[in-house]
Amino acid sequence: MKLMVIGVGDCGCKLAREFAELNKMARTERHVNIITCAYAVNNDQALLGELTKPGWEWLKPVLIRGSVELGDKSTEAGVRLMRQESERVMLAMRLGAFVNTDAFLFVAGAAGSLGSGGVPVLAQLLKERHVNKPVYVFLVLPFDSELDDPQRVHNTAICLKAVDKIADAVILADNRGLGILGNIPSPQKMGSLNRELALPFYDLLCAGEMAGSKYVIGKMLDAGDILQTIVSWTAIGVGKAQLSSSIFPWRRAPGFEEKSSETFRVMEAMNMALMRLSVDCKLEDAGRALYLLSAPAGKANVDMIKVLGNRLRELAPNAEIRDGSFYGAKGFTKVTVVISELIYVDRIKNYYDRAAKLAQVVGREEKTG
């Protein structure tokens, strides 16, 4: 599956860089393209210059000239600025890449100004002009230490409501468990966290692009399967487990005990993926789901796929489940899980409730002041 990635705001631009890195890795390791183009949209020229150094063909900077009023860090300010600059952004996009794009993916932080306000504006424009292409939003929620900031809570709640109305799906990434005790990590650690947020998409996007039966274990997971799965509120996770390697290289066919052990490892990888979902959710609330198995050639077997399917159907009994598998891993197995069409996400409700309470407090203070 090929995505066009549009990062908006500081967080979104840095994540767009990570998706460009994923494409670079896919070209090197698997000889496929998974990103038609990635754009970094910002009014900070210094940041864009840092992210798009010479030789970076996959990440295109889009500098918007306007600026918000000094001290105004609200989503509403981001909306006003992006409405002024939206045509400039659209004209900067390479039209030829639209043809080969399966879907658009906006990436942004929910708590800032430009990202939270700009993404709904641009997403609406793309939906109006490219009606046959789904528009997804990958939204990064704030750290725990930011939850006492009324402006950031307000921005997050407004952004969540706006993208829910516009986007075909919103993939949530909760920063609550990242960093040290939920605090904002250092800039050095932030880079690794951004890579951690983007990596779950790697196998998912590569699987359908690796054409040929020699790569497929059971069923190919293509762009159509992904498009049919990702709807509304969505979580994504990936788990990895090492596979045993025989000390006897001439032993080609694994015995029963070895096959059983490797099937157990695959289950371990799925459990890890479910533990590491990008946002906490109740699997029984999911309307759709998929799992993708990546394993080394010669190590995978049909039992692995059946066991994974049975496990996910047990945990998400109300979901329409799709699956796929391919020979992509070496020395280990990876399982990617997507849980979608979630009817309830506790983290979202918490933001709405917190924003409402903070607004009441601010209102009372203004009256008494």
N, C-alpha and C positions, 0 to 999 in steps of 0.2 A: 504494500500500500504506500502511495506517495502523498506526502503532505506538503502544503505550503505553510510555513510557520511565520507568524507575525508577532514579534515581541514588542510590547508597549510599556513604557516606563522603565525605571532602572532595573527592577527585578525581571521584568519581561524580556528586556534586551539581553541580560546575562543568561537567561534560560534559552533564548533563541540561539545564542552562541553555542550552548551545549547541544542543541539539536543539530546545528551545523557540524559539530564534532561527531555526532552519531553518524551523520551521512558520510563523513570522511572515513570513519571506522568501517562502515558498511562497504564502501568502495574498496578499501584495502583488504578486508577479511573475506568478504563475500561477493565482491565484484557486482554490486547492485547499487542503485540510487534509491533512497527512501525519502529524501527531501528535495523537492523541485527547486525551492529557493527559500532562504530564511531572511527575514527583514528585522532590523532593530530600529524602532521608532521612538525618538526621544528629542527633547529640546536641550539636552546637555551634550554639546559638541565634544567636550573632553572625554566623556564616557564612551561615546560612539567611536572616537578615534582610538581609544584603548582597546575596544572590542573588535574593531575591523581594521587590523593592521594590514599592510601590503602583503599580497599573496593569498588573502582570504576571499576566495571567489564565491563561497556559499553563504556568507552573511553580508547582506547589503545594508549600509546605514541609511536611514531616512531622517534627516534633520528637519524638525519643524521649527519655524522661526518665532512663533509666539511664545509668550511666557505668562504664567499666572501672576496675579497680584501678590506683592510681597507679603509673605506670612500666610497666604491662603493655601492650605494643604487639603482642601476638601475635594470629594469626588465631583461635586458640582462645578468646581473650577476646572477640573480635568475635562469635563463634558464641554464646557464653553470653549476651551482651547482647541479641543479636537474637532469641534464643529467648524471652527474657523479654518483649520488646517487639513481637514479630511480629504479634500480634493487633491491637495499637494501629495498626501500619502498615497492615494489611489493612483495618481499619475506616475509615481515613482516605482510602482510595481511592474515587473517585467511581464507583459501580457502573454508572451509565448509560453511561459511556465504554467499558465492557467489550464492549457489544453491537457497536459499530462498529470494534472493534480486531481487526486481523488477526493480530497477534502481540505478545508482550511482549518488551521489550528492557531488560535490566539493564545498567547501566554502572557501572564501578568500577575502581579501581586495585588491582592484584594484590598489592602489597607492603605495604599498610597493614593496619590491624586491623579496623576496622568494615566496610570495603568487602569485603575478602577473606573475612572470616568471615560477614558478614551476607547477601551475595548468595546463597550456596548454600541458606541457611535459607529465605529468601523465595521463591527459585525453586522449591524443593520444595513449598512451600505453594500457590503458584499452579498448579503442574502437577497437584496433587491436586484443586484446586477448579475448575479450568477445563481439563478434559482435552482439549478440542478446539482449544485455542489453543497454538501453539508458543511455547516460552520460549527466547529467545536471551540470550546474555551477551556484551557488548562489554567486553573485559578489556584494560586498559592495563598493559603490562609495565614494569618499573623502568628507570631510566637506568643507564648503565654504571657511573657513580660510586657506585651503590647496591649493586653486586654484591659488595662486600666486607663488607657488613653482614649478619651471619649471620641476624638476625631477619627482615630483608626477604627474603632468599633463602628462608628457611624458609616465610614467609607465602606467597610466590609459588608455591612448589612445592605446598603444601597446598591452596591455592586452585585451582590448575590441575587437580589430581586430583579435587577435589570438584565443580567445575562440569562437568568432562568426564563425570561419572557422571549428572548431573542434567539439564543443559541439552540442548535439541535441537541447538543449535549454539553454538560459542564463537568469536566473531570476535576475533582477536588484533590488538593494536596495539603494535608494538615501539618503545619510546622510544629505542632504541640510537642511531639516526641523527639524533635531534633535539637541539636545544640546541647548545652549543659544545663540540666534542670529547666529546660524550656526557655532559657535566656538566649538572646541574639548572639550567635557565635562570632568569633573574630573574622575579619575579611579572608584570612587564609583558609579557615574552616568553611566559610560560606561557599567557596568555589567547589569544594568536595560535596557539599550538600546540594548544590545545583546539579552536579553530575548525577548524584543519587536520585534526584527527582526526575531526570530525563531518561535514565537507563532502562526503566521498565518498558519503555516504548520500543526498544531496539529489536528484540526478536519478533514482536508483534508486527512491526512494519516490514521486517526483512522476509518473513516466512513466505508470503505470497509472491514476492519478487524473485525468489530463487527458483526459477522455472526448471522443470525437468523432474521425471519420476525418481531419479537417483537421489534426490534430496528429501523425498517424502516418505515418512514411515507408514502412516495410515491414510489420513485425509489432509489435503492441503487447506490451510486457512488463508483465504484470499481477501481482497478488499471488500468484496460483497458480504462476506461473513462479518467482518468488522463493522461495516456500515449498518448492517441489520442488527447489530448488538448494542452499539453505543448510542444510548438515548437518555436524555434527562440527566439527573444526578448520577455520577459514575465514580467508581474507585478502581484503581489499578495496582497490582502488586506483582512482585517476582521473587521466586525462591530458588535457591541453588544448593545442590548436594553433590559431593564427590562420589564417583563410582569406583568400585574395586577394580583393580587391574591385575590380571593373571601374571604370575612370574614365569609362566611357561608360554612363550610367544607362539609355539606351534599349536597350542590349544585354541582352535577357532570357535568351536561350538560350546557355549557355556552350559554347565551342568544345571540340574534342577535347583540346587542350593544357591548357586551363584545368581541364577535368574530370579529366585525369590528375594535374595538380598538386594538386587538392583531394583526390583519393583518396590521394595520397602523404601529405598533411597528416593525414588520418584515421589512416593507419598510424602516423604519428609520434605521434599522441595515444594510440593503443593501446600503443605501445612505452613511452611515458612512464608510462602507468597501470601496466604490468607492472613497470617500474623502481621505482615508488613504492608497491608493495604494502605493506599495513600490517605485514606480517611476512614475512621471507624464507622462501621455500619452493621446493620443486622441483615445477614444473608437471606433470611426468610422474607425480607421486604423487597428483594430484588425481583424484577420482572424479566430480566435477561442477564445472561452470563456467558462467558467463554473461557476455555483454558487452552493453552498452547504448550506442547511438550517439545523441548529441544534436547536432543541426545546425540551421543557419538554414533557414527556408523558402526554396525555390528553389535551394539549394546542394547538397542531398543527392541521391544517386542510388543505384540498386540495386547498382552496382559496389562502392561503399564497403562495403556490408553483406557482400557476398560475400568481399571481400578480408579483412575483419576475421575472418569465420568461418573462412576457410582458414588464416589465420595462427594463430588460437587452437587449431584442431584439430591443426595441425602441432606446436605447443608442448606441448599437453596431449592426447596421443593416446588416453589411457585415460579421458578425462572425457566424461560426457554433457553436451552443450553446449546452452544455450538462448540466445536473442538477442532483442533488441528495438531499436526506434528511434523517435524522435519529434522534432518540431520544437520545440526548447526553447532552443537557444543562439542568440546574436545576434552575428554578426561573427567567430565562432570555432566550432570543433567540440570536443566533449568525448566521451571514451570512458570508461565505467565498467566495470571488470572485477571479477568475484567468482570467486575460486578456492576451492573447498570440498571437503568430504569428503577432507581431506588425511590420508594414512595415516602420515605422519611429518613432524614439524617439528623441525628441529635445535635451535631456540631452547628449545623445551619440554624436550627431553632434557638440554640443558645445565643448566637449572634443577634438574631432578631429580638429576643427577649432582653438581652443586655443593652442593645441600642435603644429600645423603648424606655427602659429604666433610666439610662443616662440622660435621655432627652427630657424626661420628667424632672430629674434633678436640676438640669441646666435651666429649665423653665421656671422652677421655684426660686432658684438663685437670682434669676433676672428680675422676677417680681419683687423679691425682698430687697434687691440691690437698688 
